[in-house]
């Protein structure tokens, strides 16, 4: 039986990693040994970043809703509780958009929530 050599596959793997390392600083962009851990770290950071982005957006929406709610004389938690009790199901992203661009509609929602409490 013929002996299997890994040259072709190793070359493919190295090319793949070096392609992902484009734009890295120093030897990290042209040497596999330096690029491999840098690429692995960057992929791990990208994965974490995608999760953090969701958290950050939710925090931003809540801050905007709270600001809009306080203008209308109600706190964020009471607004959300009132909306839930009155049966209004609207997500935080849309509420924050309403607080910015449709102040009149948001004020009506606040009044509905106040009545439901």
DARAJO-V964205 format. One record per backbone hydrogen bond with DSSP energy under -0.5 kcal/mol. CO is the residue of the C=O (numbers start at 1). NH is the residue of the N-H. If there is no record, write none. Layout:
BEGIN
CO & NH
CO & NH
END
This chain:
BEGIN
3 & 5
6 & 10
7 & 11
8 & 12
9 & 13
10 & 14
11 & 15
12 & 16
13 & 17
14 & 18
15 & 19
16 & 20
17 & 21
19 & 22
21 & 24
25 & 28
26 & 29
27 & 30
27 & 31
31 & 35
32 & 36
33 & 37
34 & 38
35 & 39
36 & 40
37 & 41
38 & 42
39 & 43
40 & 44
41 & 45
42 & 46
43 & 47
44 & 48
45 & 49
46 & 50
47 & 51
48 & 52
49 & 53
50 & 54
51 & 55
52 & 56
53 & 57
54 & 58
55 & 59
56 & 60
57 & 61
58 & 62
59 & 63
60 & 64
61 & 65
62 & 66
63 & 67
64 & 68
65 & 69
66 & 70
67 & 71
68 & 72
69 & 74
70 & 73
75 & 79
76 & 80
77 & 81
78 & 82
79 & 83
80 & 84
81 & 85
82 & 86
83 & 88
84 & 87
87 & 89
88 & 90
91 & 95
92 & 96
93 & 97
94 & 98
95 & 99
96 & 100
97 & 101
98 & 102
102 & 106
103 & 107
104 & 108
105 & 109
106 & 110
107 & 111
108 & 112
109 & 113
110 & 114
111 & 115
112 & 116
113 & 117
END
